[in-house]
Amino acid sequence: MSFTQMQQCPICFSELKVCDVTPCYMCGGLLEEHDHFAQNRHSFSEYRFPNGTEMVLCEICFLDIGSVVGEHWGRNQGSRLTTNDLVLVRQVIWSHMTRDRYCPVCDTRLAYLKALREIRDGNSKEDRFTSD
């Protein structure tokens, strides 16, 4: 089943809802970000994570990457991603909001949850290869 047809969150398996979202994968489903988008308060760019997964982030979420514990990304305890670990792919210009599925339990849009699952899976495979 493709992620666009998913009915359950790939992280917690709760039922997904459909909502309006801004381009940012991390905060784009939050209601306060809808107002920010209407006021053109953020810029958006697509970044490539070390495992190759690409994710659109606003400048705030990009700068916040380093505050997220490494375990969230499936990395070893105590390790963290930094903005230096991400590669800028392109700037993203959106003129209107779009719709995406959203997990009310994780409080996050599906685009982020899908990317997070890919990053975690990639990091767990790396750990298997490096632990031998």
N, C-alpha and C positions, 0 to 999 in steps of 0.2 A: 504494500500500500504506500502511495506517495505521501509525503508530509502534508501536501495541500489537502489531501483527503483524510488526514488523521482526525480521529475523534477523541483521542486520549493524549495527554501530555507525555512526551518521550522521557521525561525525568521522573515525574511522580505518578503518572498514569491517571490523573484526574480528568474529568470531562472538559474538553475545550469549548470556549465560547467564541463568537466572532465579534470583532470590534474594529473601530477606526484606529489607525496607527500612524505615527510619524515615521520617517526613515530609520531612526536609530533602533537597532535590534535590542539594545539593553533597556532603554527607557521609553521607547516609542509607543507602548501600550498604556502608559500612565496618563490619567486624565489631565493632570497639570501640564503635561508636555503638549497636549493639544492646543492649549492657550499659547504656550511658547512658540509653537509652530505657526500659529495664526499671526503672531507678532514678529515673526522672522528673527527670533532671538538666538537661534543656533545655526551652526554650519555642520554639514555632514560629509564624511569621507568613508571610503571603503578601505579596510585594512586586511592584510593577510597575516594570519597567526602562524607560529612556527611549524605547525603540522600541515599548513596549506589551506586551511579553512579561511574563507573570506567573510567579513562581517562589516556592515555599515554601522558607524558609531557617530554620535554627535561629539563635539569637542570636549564636553564635560565628561562623558562616559569614557572617551579615549584617555583623558588625563587621570581618570579614576581607576584605570586598569591595575595599577600597582597596589591599590588598597585591597584588592580581592585576594584572599588567601589562595595559595597554590592548589590546595586540595579541591577547591571549587572547580578548577580546570582539569582535575585528574592528575595533577602533578604531585611529586613527593612532598611530604609534610615539610614546612619551612621554606619551600621555594615559592617564588612569586614571578609572575609575568611583569614586565615593565613596558613602558611605551617604546623603549629601544628594541624590544622583541617583535614589535609589529611593523610590517612594511606597508607604507602608503601605496594603495593601488590607484585610486582616483578620487577626485572630489565628486560628490553626488549633489545634483540639483533636482529638487522635487518641488513642483508648484502646488501640489494638493496632497491631502492625506489619502491613504489607501486602506484596505481592510486586510486583516490577518486573523488567524485564530489566536486565542489568548488563554493562558492558564490562570484562573483566579486563585489557585492555591500557591503557585510559584510567583504570581503577580508579574508575569512576563509574557511577551508575545512569542508565537511559535517560531518565527525566524531565528530568534535568539536561542530558544530551547533546542532547535535542530542543530545550530552551529555548536552549541555547548556540548551536545551529545557527540558530534563528530570530533571535537577537540578532546573530550574525555576519552573516547574510544582510541584516538590516535596516541594520546599520552599513555594509556594503559598498555598499548602494543609496544611503545618505546621502552617502558619499564620492563616488560617481559624480555626484550632483547638485551637490555643493558644489565639485567640481573643475572644473566647466565655466566 
